[in-house]
Every structure is written in structure tokens, then in C-alpha cells.
């Protein structure tokens, strides 16, 4: 176990058997990011057992969960989750894509908290989110948002997803303009990503999003159990009118890339939240895109991975952060075998593994072979380090 301490803040990293949990304690509140992936001969059931054991050991309440699986596990999802976790009263986004390496690229990620009251958000009889608050703001995690009209065409389903997100946020007293991070998993993304972007841009224009903060985002290929065209997750932050301190929320540009808005993709490269004692950075899904907005490095997967990591590293560095500050990552590879290129590049840089899931998904352009998203966390003041055995 590694701890990083700063006043009342403490970040702990716990790693074992394919499980990486990052526990961020500040005052009486604990936030945790639990990432578990297939390791060796372990299957999906053992992976979920490991995640449940970590949540229980830390006394956490789950806010939202993602399971990156394969089509072979399609029918197992709800029964398997209930059998391991018992009552699942939080949103779970189950994602399916490539199956070229079987279960090797399966994983689950859990956002969780303790020391704060968690309220479940229900819309049309379904649990679609969780909220909690600290002295600075209230936070809303949305998950597994799909259209209720699966017979509609893709554009209709996409608009319905945005409207459902907005309705769910409204129930909790949030406005869509308070969304700081989104995830969109598009079935057969290469067939309609342009149409999706058009719907997103139109919705943002109607809601005045471009007049404020444009969320960081990931738009990636991924099927789902419902057979829907799209499933979405989101994080929204609402500042307290009065409280123990101020929370600052800002867009963070990419030093090595142009704004995505320049090529009509409506998201920010990254978003940062900052309070008195710590900062969080949410880096959007990032691929091998050149400064002019064009795809780079051709069919060279190693080159695409290297450039992507350069771009992410430059965003981290621009905020005084680095790879050791990463708390969660998802690496998407178009071809399962290319997961090795990602691990090799990390080793070449001497970085070692990140708290990451590697999963097989189509990227938003056919020529793109790799995409990476990361979250990072850092104390605001001088740090000191200590090592303890778990």
C-alpha cells in the first residue's frame, strides 16, 4: 500500500491480483476508485468477487459501476451481479464489444464513497444515478442511460438519451450545464458517429452549454444488453450556495492538440475541479490526433499508442500532475492483440501499470487503433510520502 499525505488529505493505492483501488480520504469523507481486471485464469465471477470484497473491506457505498465484458457474457450480467453483490441498487453500465481474446480484456470499475449520505436517483422506475455532497458541492453520477424507444432510429435514440439525462438531473435539482464529464458508448460507432455528434451539438446549443463549460467526454464503440444504439454515463457537479469552501471548475486544453470543437466534436479535452486541499482532473478519451485535427501515425499501432500517451502526459503536466497521480484509466484497443502495444509502451517509459482496464472497442474513426482516458487526483499543497505494507 502506498499513501500520499497532505494535511487532512490522504490518498492510498492498494494493488493485488489484478485489482487496483485508489482511496482518497479528506476530512470525514472517503472517495474510492476500484478497478479490477481479468488476471491469469480468473474469470468474470472471480473478478466481481474481488471488487465486492474491496468495497466491503473499505466500508464503501457504490455510486456507479461499469462492467466491460464480451458478447459471450451477455446473458449472465444481472444474475451474476446479484449473486455476488446481493441487492444492486446503483446504476450498472454493462458494455460489450470485441471478443477476440475472450475474457482477457474483461474488467469492472466502481466509483464509491463513504462518510456521506448517498441518495439514489430514480427515473421512470429505474435507478439511473446516485448523489452525495461534501462541504463544497453536490455530485451526481448518472449511469446506464438508454433510450426508452428502442424502435426509433439512432438519431432519435441519441436525442432521447440526452433528454433522459436532463430529466434525471432535474429530479436531483441539477441542470445539464452542470455536467462536467460524459461517456457515450455507441453500438456500431463507425456507422453513425457523425450523426451522434450532430445530435449532441444541437442539444448543447439549445441548452446553452457552449456558453459555459463543455464537458470532457469519451465517445467509443460498445454494445449493450438492451440492443440500444447508445448508452450513456455522466458526472455533474453543483456548487453549494454556502458551505465550507469554494469549488473551481475549469476546462483544460490539450497542449499537443487543437480543441475538439475545431472539428465539430462537442467536448473539452479535459476538465479540472479544485477545492482548498485537492484537485481532480478528468481527461477525455484521447487518441492519435494531430494538432490539425487529423488522425496521425497511420496503421502504426505502437506509434499511435506513443502519441496518445504523449498527449495525455502533456495534459497532466500542464496541471502539475503526472502518471503517479492517475486514479483510474480505461485503455481502448480496436484489436485485442494490440493491448500488448499499450503495455509495452508503458514499460518503455518506465511507468509500470496504471490502475486501468484494457478493453476491445472500436474508436470513433476507422483508422484509429487506440484511445485512453484517465482521471487524476492531487493534493493542493506540499506533499510527503510514506510506504506501508498491506
GIMOJO-V667163 format. One record per backbone hydrogen bond with DSSP energy under -1.0 kcal/mol. NH is the residue of the N-H (numbers start at 1). CO is the residue of the C=O. E is the energy in kcal/mol with one decimal. If there is no record, write none. Layout:
nh=[NH;NH]
co=[CO;CO]
e=[E;E]
This chain:
nh=[2;3;4;5;6;9;10;11;12;13;14;16;19;20;21;22;23;24;25;26;27;29;30;31;32;33;34;35;36;37;38;42;47;48;49;50;51;52;53;54;55;56;57;58;59;60;61;63;64;65;66;67;68;69;73;74;76;80;81;82;83;84;85;86;93;95;96;98;102;104;106;107;108;109;110;111;112;113;114;119;121;123;126;128;129;130;131;132;134;138;139;140;141;142;143;145;152;157;158;159;160;161;162;163;164;165;166;167;168;169;170;171;172;173;174;178;179;180;181;182;183;184;185;186;187;191;192;193;196;197;198;199;200;201;202;203;204;205;206;207;209;212;216;218;220;221;222;223;227;231;232;233;234;235;236;237;238;240;244;248;250;252;257;262;263;264;265;267;268;271;272;273;274;275;279;280;281;282;283;284;285;286;289;290;293;296;300;301;304;305;306;307;308;309;310;311;312;313;314;315;316;317;318;319;320;321;325;326;327;328;329;330;331;332;333;334;338;339;340;342;343;344;345;346;347;348;349;350;351;356;357;359;361;368;371;372;373;374;375;376;377;378;380;384;386;388]
co=[13;386;11;384;9;6;25;4;23;2;21;19;16;35;14;33;12;31;10;29;8;26;114;24;112;22;110;20;108;18;106;39;43;44;45;46;47;48;49;50;51;52;53;54;56;55;113;111;111;91;109;93;107;95;70;71;73;76;77;78;79;80;81;82;65;67;223;360;99;101;103;68;36;66;34;64;32;61;30;131;129;126;123;121;121;141;119;139;137;238;132;236;130;234;128;232;149;153;154;155;156;157;158;159;160;161;162;163;164;165;166;167;168;170;169;175;176;235;235;216;233;218;231;220;229;188;189;189;192;193;194;195;196;197;198;199;200;201;202;203;204;209;180;182;184;362;186;96;224;185;145;183;142;181;140;178;138;136;135;274;272;270;254;259;260;261;260;265;215;282;250;280;248;278;378;273;376;271;374;269;217;372;287;294;290;288;297;299;300;301;302;303;304;305;306;307;308;309;310;311;312;313;314;316;317;316;322;323;375;375;355;373;357;371;359;369;335;336;337;338;339;340;341;342;343;344;345;347;346;354;329;331;333;365;332;286;330;283;328;281;325;279;277;5;3;1]
e=[-1.7;-1.8;-2.3;-2.2;-2.7;-2.9;-2.6;-2.6;-3.0;-2.5;-2.9;-2.3;-2.5;-3.4;-2.9;-2.4;-3.0;-3.6;-3.6;-2.7;-1.1;-2.1;-2.7;-2.7;-2.6;-2.2;-2.6;-3.0;-2.5;-2.2;-2.3;-1.6;-1.9;-2.5;-2.2;-2.1;-1.9;-2.5;-2.5;-1.9;-2.3;-2.7;-2.5;-1.8;-1.1;-2.4;-2.9;-3.2;-1.4;-2.1;-2.8;-2.5;-3.0;-3.2;-2.1;-1.8;-1.4;-2.8;-2.2;-2.4;-2.4;-1.4;-3.2;-1.8;-2.8;-3.1;-2.2;-1.6;-1.4;-1.9;-1.9;-2.0;-2.7;-2.6;-2.6;-2.5;-2.2;-2.1;-2.3;-2.4;-3.0;-2.8;-1.6;-2.9;-1.3;-2.0;-2.6;-1.7;-2.4;-2.5;-3.2;-2.5;-3.0;-2.9;-2.4;-2.6;-1.7;-2.6;-2.6;-2.4;-2.2;-2.3;-2.1;-2.3;-2.4;-2.6;-2.4;-2.3;-2.7;-2.5;-2.2;-1.7;-1.1;-1.4;-3.0;-2.6;-1.9;-2.6;-1.6;-2.1;-2.4;-3.3;-2.8;-2.8;-1.8;-1.9;-1.3;-1.4;-2.3;-2.5;-1.9;-2.1;-2.8;-2.7;-2.2;-2.5;-2.7;-2.4;-2.2;-2.0;-2.2;-2.0;-2.4;-1.2;-2.5;-2.7;-1.6;-4.3;-1.1;-1.6;-1.8;-2.2;-1.8;-2.6;-2.4;-2.6;-2.9;-2.0;-1.3;-2.9;-2.5;-2.9;-1.0;-1.7;-1.4;-1.7;-1.9;-1.8;-2.2;-1.9;-2.8;-2.4;-2.6;-2.6;-2.6;-2.9;-2.6;-3.0;-2.9;-2.4;-1.7;-2.4;-2.2;-3.3;-2.3;-2.7;-2.1;-1.2;-2.4;-2.7;-2.4;-2.4;-2.4;-2.5;-2.1;-2.5;-2.6;-2.7;-2.2;-1.8;-2.5;-2.9;-1.8;-1.3;-2.0;-2.7;-1.9;-1.8;-2.4;-1.2;-1.5;-1.8;-2.9;-3.2;-2.6;-2.3;-2.1;-1.9;-1.3;-1.2;-2.0;-2.5;-1.9;-2.0;-2.3;-2.4;-1.7;-1.4;-2.6;-2.3;-1.7;-2.7;-1.8;-1.5;-2.0;-2.3;-1.9;-1.0;-2.4;-2.3;-2.2;-2.3;-1.8;-1.5;-1.7;-2.1]
